[in-house]
Amino acid sequence: MSLGHIKARITMTTEILCSIFHSDFDSQRWNLTGHNTTLDKIARLLCRQTDHAALFIGYLLERGKNQQDVVRHSVSS
């Protein structure tokens, strides 16, 4: 699986998580353990993590493209 496919999947996951975060669900209903960790906090954290992962993969893709350009330029010179 290529980085582009992984980035697309992470972006889709981010959109799903953010839609959960912004929906009108009753997060207290899902807090079955009685702890401070609620579903909306988990969704918010996962949304940030997947968003950062997509940004990092975008960075890696751009870096790889730049390195390919340098190698092509070196070979053609």
N, C-alpha and C positions, 0 to 999 in steps of 0.2 A: 504494500500500500504506500502510495507516495505522500509526501508532506502536504501536497495540495489537497488530497482526499482527506487526510487527517484534519487539516485546517477547516475544511468544509463541514466535517462531522462535529468538530468542536464548536464552530460557529452556530450550527443548528442546535446543539445542546445548550449553548449559552442563551439562545433565543427562547428555548423551551423553559429553562430555569428562570429567566427574567420574567417570562409571562406568568409563571407560577408565583413568583415574588410579587408581581403587580396585580394578581387576581384578588378577588374578594373572599377567599376561603377563610374559615375560622381556624386560625393556627392553634388556638388553645385546645380545640377538639382533638388535634393530633398529638398533643403533648401528653402521652399516656404515662410517662414515667414520673411526671411531677417535677422534673428538673427544669432548669432555666433554658434549656436548649429547645427551641420551638422550630417548627417546620419552616417558618419564614426566615429565621436566622440561618438555618442550614441552606435554604435556597439562595439567600443573599451571598453567603460565602462561596457556594458552588458557582454561582453566576460570576463572581469576581475572578475565581480561579480559572474557569474556562475562558473567560474574556482575556485574561493575561496569557493563557496558553496559546490562544489564537494569535495574539499579537506577537508572541515569541516565535511561533512557527512562521508568521509573515516575515519577521526579521531574518530567520534562517533561510527562507526562500530567496529573499532579496540578496542576502550575502552570498548564497550559492550562485546566483545569476551573475553577480559582480565578479566573483572568482572565475567563472567560466569565461566571461568577457576578457579578463586579464590574460588567461591562458591562450585564448584564441588570438588575442593581439600579439602575444609573445611568439606564438608559433608562426603567425603570418608575417612577422617582421624579419 
